[in-house]
Amino acid sequence: MIAEVLAETGVLPVVVLDDADQAGPLGAALLAGGLRAVEVTFRTAAAEAAIRTLAKEPELLVGAGTVVNPDQVDRAVEAGARFVVSPGFSPAVAGRCAQRGVPLFPGVATGTEIMMALDAGLETVKFFPAERLGGVAMVSALSAPFPSVRFVPTGGIDAANLADYLSIPAVLAVGGTWMVARPLLREGRWDEISALAAAAVRAGGRAG
């Protein structure tokens, strides 16, 4: 279910919310633009409450990002997160996600980390920071020896290059912040967020 939703548009907004009250309008704006998934990062104190609000929207698949310890896994799941994303591979985080029955997309940058994820039973990984690590060429190279792995490249991706990433069969979706940039959120520019989301869906070329 989660993979299907992400693959539908191939775009996963990665959100840093400073104010949990912005979560409701944000969810509506993303759905209006055709995006049905969102990752809320644990980079601010508002993350937990924002996840709780967004999870009330039945059409939206909500995940927690920047999860770096088991306590955050618990808080995310209890708030309603249906998947977890971490910036690196942590056996403790992977173990807690397995206990809680929630999918984890661990961050990887090398073949070694991909093998660690596979050893933990994880076949979908976040390739981060994508552009700084070699971008499309690096994802293509890493996908060759790991044919079962699906990648979610994140970091430096925007409307201009997302289609290049999505052209790689091993890429499930790309993560990005450009359609949910903090100034847009702070200023409540919900129509602009919807327009950027719709443009991302079109640029990705997966949604009909």
C-alpha positions in Angstrom: 0.0 0.0 0.0 2.7 2.5 1.0 4.9 1.7 -2.0 1.9 1.9 -4.3 1.0 5.4 -3.0 4.6 6.6 -3.3 5.0 5.2 -6.8 1.8 6.7 -8.0 3.3 10.2 -8.4 6.9 9.4 -7.5 7.1 12.5 -5.4 7.3 12.7 -1.6 7.2 16.1 0.0 9.6 16.4 2.9 8.3 19.0 5.4 9.8 21.0 8.2 7.0 22.5 10.1 7.6 25.2 12.7 3.9 25.5 13.7 1.6 22.5 14.0 -1.4 24.7 13.1 -0.1 24.7 9.6 -0.5 21.0 9.2 -4.2 21.0 8.3 -4.0 23.6 5.6 -0.8 21.9 4.3 -2.5 18.5 4.0 -5.4 20.1 2.0 -2.9 22.0 -0.2 -0.9 18.8 -1.1 -4.1 16.8 -1.8 -5.4 19.6 -4.0 -2.1 19.4 -6.0 -2.4 15.7 -6.5 0.1 14.4 -3.8 -1.2 11.8 -1.4 1.9 11.3 0.8 4.0 13.5 3.0 7.0 13.1 5.3 7.1 15.3 8.4 10.6 15.6 9.8 11.5 15.4 13.4 13.6 18.6 13.1 11.2 20.8 15.1 9.1 20.5 18.2 6.0 20.7 16.1 6.6 17.5 14.3 4.6 15.1 16.5 1.5 17.3 16.7 1.7 18.0 13.0 1.8 14.2 12.2 -1.2 13.7 14.5 -3.2 16.4 12.6 -2.2 15.2 9.1 -2.9 11.5 10.0 -6.6 12.4 10.5 -6.9 13.0 6.8 -7.9 9.6 5.3 -6.6 10.3 1.8 -3.1 11.3 3.0 -0.3 8.8 3.8 1.8 10.4 6.5 5.3 9.4 7.5 7.9 10.7 10.0 11.3 11.7 8.8 14.7 12.5 10.4 14.0 9.8 12.9 17.2 9.0 14.7 16.3 7.0 17.8 13.7 4.4 19.1 11.9 7.0 21.2 11.1 9.0 18.1 9.8 5.9 16.4 7.4 5.4 19.3 6.3 9.0 19.2 5.8 9.0 15.4 3.8 5.8 15.4 1.6 6.9 18.3 0.9 10.1 16.5 -0.2 8.2 13.4 2.8 7.9 11.2 2.5 5.0 8.8 6.1 4.9 7.7 9.5 6.1 9.1 12.4 7.7 7.3 15.9 8.0 8.9 18.9 10.0 7.6 21.2 6.9 8.1 21.0 3.3 9.1 20.5 2.6 12.8 20.1 -1.0 14.1 18.2 0.4 17.1 15.8 2.4 14.9 15.3 -0.6 12.5 14.6 -2.9 15.5 12.0 -0.6 17.0 10.3 -0.1 13.6 10.1 -3.9 13.3 8.6 -4.2 16.8 6.1 -1.5 16.0 5.3 -3.0 12.6 6.0 0.2 10.7 8.0 0.3 7.4 11.4 2.0 7.6 13.3 3.7 4.8 16.8 4.1 6.2 19.3 6.6 4.7 22.1 5.1 2.8 25.1 6.5 0.9 27.1 3.4 0.0 26.9 -0.2 -0.9 27.9 -1.2 2.6 24.9 0.6 4.1 22.6 -0.9 1.5 23.9 -4.4 2.6 23.2 -3.5 6.2 19.7 -2.5 5.3 19.2 -5.8 3.4 20.5 -7.7 6.4 17.8 -6.0 8.5 15.1 -7.1 6.0 14.7 -3.6 4.5 14.6 -3.3 0.7 13.5 0.4 0.3 16.1 2.9 1.2 16.6 6.7 1.2 19.6 7.7 -0.9 20.8 10.9 0.9 22.1 13.5 0.1 21.4 12.5 -3.5 22.9 15.2 -5.5 26.0 15.6 -3.4 26.6 11.8 -3.6 26.6 11.7 -7.4 23.0 12.0 -8.3 21.3 10.0 -11.0 24.6 8.3 -12.1 25.2 7.1 -8.6 21.7 5.7 -8.1 22.0 3.9 -11.4 25.3 2.5 -10.4 24.2 1.3 -7.0 21.0 -0.2 -8.3 22.9 -2.7 -10.6 24.3 -4.9 -7.8 21.2 -4.6 -5.7 18.3 -5.5 -8.0 15.8 -6.0 -5.2 16.3 -2.5 -3.7 14.1 0.4 -4.3 15.5 3.9 -3.8 14.0 7.2 -2.6 16.6 9.7 -3.5 16.4 12.9 -1.4 18.6 16.0 -1.2 19.1 18.6 -4.0 16.2 17.3 -6.1 13.6 19.7 -7.6 11.3 20.0 -10.5 14.1 20.4 -12.9 15.8 17.0 -12.2 13.1 14.8 -10.7 12.2 13.2 -14.0 15.8 12.1 -14.5 15.6 10.2 -11.2 12.2 8.8 -11.8 13.4 7.4 -15.2 15.5 4.9 -13.2 13.4 1.7 -12.7 14.8 1.2 -9.2 13.6 4.6 -8.0 10.3 4.3 -6.1 9.9 8.0 -5.5 12.0 11.1 -4.9 11.9 13.2 -1.8 11.9 17.0 -2.0 11.3 20.2 -0.2 10.8 22.7 -3.0 7.0 22.5 -3.0 6.8 22.8 0.8 9.7 25.3 1.5 9.6 27.0 4.9 8.8 30.5 3.6 5.7 29.1 1.8 4.6 27.5 5.0 5.3 30.5 7.2 3.4 32.8 4.9 0.5 30.4 4.4 0.8 30.4 0.6 -1.3 27.3 0.3 -2.4 27.9 -3.3 1.2 28.2 -4.3 2.0 24.9 -2.6 -0.8 23.3 -4.4 0.4 24.7 -7.7 4.0 23.5 -7.1 2.7 20.1 -6.0 0.7 19.8 -9.2 3.7 20.9 -11.3 5.8 18.2 -9.6 3.3 15.6 -10.4 3.3 16.6 -14.1 7.1 16.8 -14.2 7.4 13.4 -12.7 5.3 12.0 -15.5 3.8 9.1 -13.5 0.3 10.3 -12.7 -2.2 10.2 -15.5 
